């Protein structure tokens, strides 16, 4: 399978997964010839700087890891060229474009995938299953947190980007487990344009959620996150650390009236699992779990957070 990978920054997270496979041929596209050649060479890929070549029909999948304002238009371009598309989250920086992509994907015989990688974290899948099956009763309180140092040089983690690029996955977990909130409030603090923290509180009928993200941590901290899910008959607590490669290490513990139990998790990382899923779908071996229509509720909630943090000023 031939893949056009667009983007040399966060695209490296996807590149690391492709480089470990033997069933794909990847060409990495970027704007800067020297940087693109260097990054592509690191993974053993060919390099190109003419993005138009990615849509000439020679590629089966276009993997879009470009700045957020370009996401929707490049997905639509891939569909028009008769190609499948994988796009980094969020699908778009506005709901109108996201819906346009979802509608185009519905009409097309090509598949579109949104990199909702947090759906593939084993601890999150346990949470989704517990809510669906009522394993611990009804979910009453969900607390999510993610605190990171600046592990990606040159990449801003300030208030302008944190809602869409750091909280979107959490909003997806919230909407998948509790639905749409009836009330939303946010609190923020900013050290400078690139370092900040946001806390969102969401209220539902008979439940609440809290999401905290921060880029204020020193480099030795790395990246850490997790959740505490309080049900009527027990608690699930997830703790994890994650590096640039997306490979997490962590634990999941269940607390019930019967005692404490460590939940065994599959040894999987989310980026590999996400790309495995995409390629399995393209081979006809799985149904698409991360299509654009499935992300609209989470995106709408994320954009609501963004408006409360940044107003209606364009990014």
C-alpha positions in Angstrom: 0.0 0.0 0.0 1.4 3.4 -1.0 0.9 6.2 1.5 1.5 10.0 1.1 2.4 11.4 4.5 1.9 15.1 4.5 3.8 17.0 7.3 7.2 16.6 8.9 6.4 17.8 12.4 3.7 15.7 14.1 3.8 13.5 11.0 6.9 11.9 12.7 4.6 10.1 15.1 2.8 8.4 12.2 6.1 7.9 10.4 7.5 5.9 13.3 4.6 3.4 13.0 4.8 3.1 9.2 8.6 2.5 9.4 8.1 -0.5 11.6 5.8 -2.1 9.1 6.7 -4.1 6.0 3.5 -3.7 4.0 3.5 0.0 3.2 5.5 2.3 1.0 5.6 5.9 2.3 6.6 9.2 0.7 6.9 12.1 3.1 5.9 15.5 1.9 7.0 18.8 3.4 7.6 22.4 2.4 11.3 22.7 3.3 13.4 20.5 1.0 16.3 20.1 3.5 14.1 19.3 6.5 11.9 17.0 4.5 14.8 15.0 3.2 16.4 14.8 6.7 13.2 13.6 8.4 12.1 11.3 5.6 15.6 9.7 5.5 15.5 9.1 9.2 12.6 6.7 8.6 13.8 5.3 5.4 11.2 7.1 3.3 11.4 9.0 0.0 10.9 12.8 0.3 8.9 15.2 -1.8 8.0 18.9 -1.6 5.3 19.2 -4.3 2.1 18.4 -2.4 0.2 18.3 -5.6 2.0 15.0 -6.3 0.2 13.4 -3.3 -3.1 13.7 -5.2 -2.0 12.3 -8.6 -3.7 8.9 -8.0 -0.5 7.0 -7.3 -1.2 6.8 -3.6 -3.9 4.6 -1.8 -3.9 6.7 1.4 -3.2 10.3 2.1 -2.2 10.8 5.7 -2.7 14.5 6.6 -0.5 15.8 9.5 -0.6 19.5 8.5 -1.8 22.6 10.4 -5.4 22.4 11.6 -6.8 25.0 9.2 -5.8 22.8 6.3 -7.3 19.5 7.5 -10.7 19.7 6.0 -9.7 21.1 2.6 -7.0 18.4 2.2 -9.4 15.6 3.1 -11.9 16.9 0.5 -9.1 17.1 -2.0 -8.1 13.4 -1.3 -11.7 12.3 -1.8 -12.0 14.2 -5.1 -8.8 12.4 -6.2 -10.4 9.1 -5.4 -8.1 8.4 -2.4 -8.7 7.3 1.2 -7.7 9.9 3.8 -6.4 9.8 7.4 -6.3 13.2 9.1 -4.8 14.3 12.3 -7.3 15.7 14.9 -9.2 17.8 15.0 -11.0 17.1 11.7 -11.5 20.9 11.2 -11.3 24.1 13.1 -15.0 24.8 12.6 -18.1 22.7 12.6 -19.3 23.7 9.2 -16.2 22.3 7.5 -16.3 19.2 9.6 -19.8 18.5 8.6 -18.9 19.1 5.0 -16.2 16.5 5.2 -18.6 14.0 6.9 -21.2 14.5 4.2 -18.6 14.1 1.4 -17.3 10.9 3.1 -20.8 9.5 3.3 -21.3 10.1 -0.4 -17.9 8.7 -1.4 -16.8 5.1 -1.9 -13.5 6.1 -0.2 -12.9 6.0 3.5 -12.0 8.9 5.8 -10.4 8.3 9.2 -9.8 10.9 11.9 -6.9 10.2 14.2 -8.9 9.8 17.4 -6.0 7.8 18.9 -7.3 8.0 22.4 -10.1 5.6 21.5 -7.4 3.0 21.1 -5.7 3.4 24.4 -6.4 0.1 26.2 -7.4 1.9 29.5 -9.9 4.0 27.6 -11.4 1.0 25.9 -11.9 -0.5 29.4 -13.7 2.6 30.4 -16.0 2.6 27.3 -16.8 -1.0 27.9 -17.6 -0.4 31.6 -20.0 2.4 30.8 -21.7 0.4 28.0 -22.0 -2.8 30.1 -22.7 -1.2 33.4 -19.8 -3.1 34.9 -19.6 -0.8 37.9 -23.0 0.8 37.7 -23.7 4.3 36.4 -20.9 6.8 35.7 -21.3 9.7 38.1 -18.0 11.6 38.0 -15.3 11.6 35.4 -12.0 13.4 35.9 -9.4 13.6 33.1 -6.0 15.2 33.2 -3.0 15.7 31.0 0.1 17.6 32.1 3.2 17.9 29.8 6.5 19.6 29.4 7.5 21.1 26.0 8.6 17.8 24.4 8.1 19.0 20.9 10.6 21.8 20.1 9.0 24.8 18.4 5.5 23.7 19.0 3.3 26.1 21.0 1.2 24.7 23.8 -0.5 28.0 24.8 -4.1 28.9 25.2 -4.7 29.4 21.5 -3.9 25.8 20.7 -4.6 23.8 23.9 -8.4 23.4 23.4 -8.3 21.9 19.9 -4.9 20.1 20.1 -4.8 18.9 23.7 -8.4 18.7 24.9 -10.2 17.3 21.9 -9.4 13.7 22.7 -10.7 14.2 26.2 -13.9 15.8 24.9 -14.3 12.7 22.8 -14.1 10.5 25.9 -16.6 12.7 27.7 -19.2 12.6 24.9 -18.7 8.9 24.4 -19.3 8.2 28.1 -21.7 10.9 29.3 -23.1 12.5 26.2 -23.6 16.3 25.7 -23.2 18.5 28.8 -26.0 20.9 29.8 -23.4 23.3 31.4 -19.8 24.1 30.6 -17.3 26.4 32.5 -13.6 27.0 32.0 -10.7 28.5 34.0 -7.3 29.3 32.6 -3.9 30.5 33.5 -1.1 31.5 31.0 2.6 31.8 31.7 3.2 33.1 28.2 2.0 32.7 24.7 3.3 29.1 24.6 2.7 27.7 28.1 -0.7 27.6 29.8 -3.3 25.5 31.6 -7.0 25.0 31.2 -9.6 23.4 33.4 -13.1 22.7 32.1 -16.0 21.6 34.3 -19.0 19.9 32.6 -22.3 19.2 34.2 -24.8 16.6 33.1 -28.1 15.3 34.6 -26.9 13.3 37.5 -23.2 13.4 36.6 -20.2 15.8 36.1 -16.9 15.7 34.4 -13.7 17.7 34.8 -10.8 18.0 32.3 -7.5 19.6 33.2 -4.6 20.1 30.7 -1.3 21.9 31.3 1.9 22.7 29.5 3.5 24.3 32.5 5.6 21.3 33.5 9.5 21.2 33.5 11.2 18.9 31.0 12.0 16.1 33.6 8.3 15.7 34.1 7.7 14.5 30.5 4.0 13.9 29.8 1.6 12.3 32.2 -2.1 11.8 32.2 -5.0 9.7 33.2 -8.5 9.6 34.5 -10.6 8.8 37.5 -14.0 7.4 36.7 -16.4 7.2 39.7 -19.3 4.9 39.2 -22.2 4.1 41.6 -20.5 0.8 42.4 -16.8 1.4 41.9 -13.9 3.5 40.6 -11.5 3.0 37.7 -8.2 4.9 37.9 -5.9 5.2 35.0 -2.3 6.6 35.2 0.0 6.9 32.2 3.2 8.5 30.9 3.6 9.2 27.1 6.5 10.3 25.0 6.8 11.9 21.6 6.5 8.5 20.0 3.0 8.1 21.4 3.9 4.9 23.3 2.4 5.0 26.8 3.2 3.1 29.9 0.8 3.0 32.8 -1.6 1.2 35.0 -5.4 0.8 35.4 -6.8 0.0 38.8 -10.4 -0.9 39.8 -11.7 -0.1 43.3 -14.9 -1.8 44.3 -16.5 -2.8 47.6 -14.8 -6.2 47.2 -11.3 -4.7 47.1 -8.6 -3.4 44.8 -7.7 -5.0 41.5 -5.1 -4.1 38.9 -6.7 -4.5 35.5 -4.5 -6.3 33.0 -4.2 -4.2 29.8 -3.1 -5.2 26.3 0.5 -4.1 25.5 -0.6 -1.7 22.8 0.2 1.9 22.0 -2.5 4.1 20.5 -0.8 5.3 17.3 0.1 1.8 16.2 -3.3 0.5 17.1 -5.0 3.4 15.3 -2.9 2.9 12.1 -3.4 -0.9 12.4 -7.2 -0.2 12.4 -7.0 2.1 9.4 -5.1 -0.4 7.3 -7.4 -3.2 8.4 -10.4 -1.2 7.3 -8.7 -0.5 3.9 -8.1 -4.3 3.5 -11.8 -4.9 4.3 -11.0 -6.6 7.6 -12.7 -4.1 10.0 -15.4 -1.5 10.1 -14.3 2.2 10.4 -14.6 3.3 14.1 -13.1 6.7 13.5 -15.0 8.1 10.6 -15.8 11.9 10.5 -19.4 11.5 11.5 -18.3 9.9 14.8 -16.3 12.9 15.9 -18.8 15.7 15.4 -20.2 15.8 18.9 -16.7 15.9 20.4 -15.6 18.5 18.0 -18.6 20.7 18.8 -17.8 20.5 22.5 -14.1 21.2 21.9 -15.0 24.3 19.9 -17.3 25.4 22.7 -14.3 25.2 25.1 -12.2 27.0 22.5 -14.7 29.9 22.3 -14.8 30.2 26.1 -11.0 30.3 26.2 -10.2 32.4 23.1 -13.4 34.0 22.1 -14.4 34.1 18.4 -11.0 35.4 17.3 -9.7 33.2 14.5 -6.6 31.1 15.2 
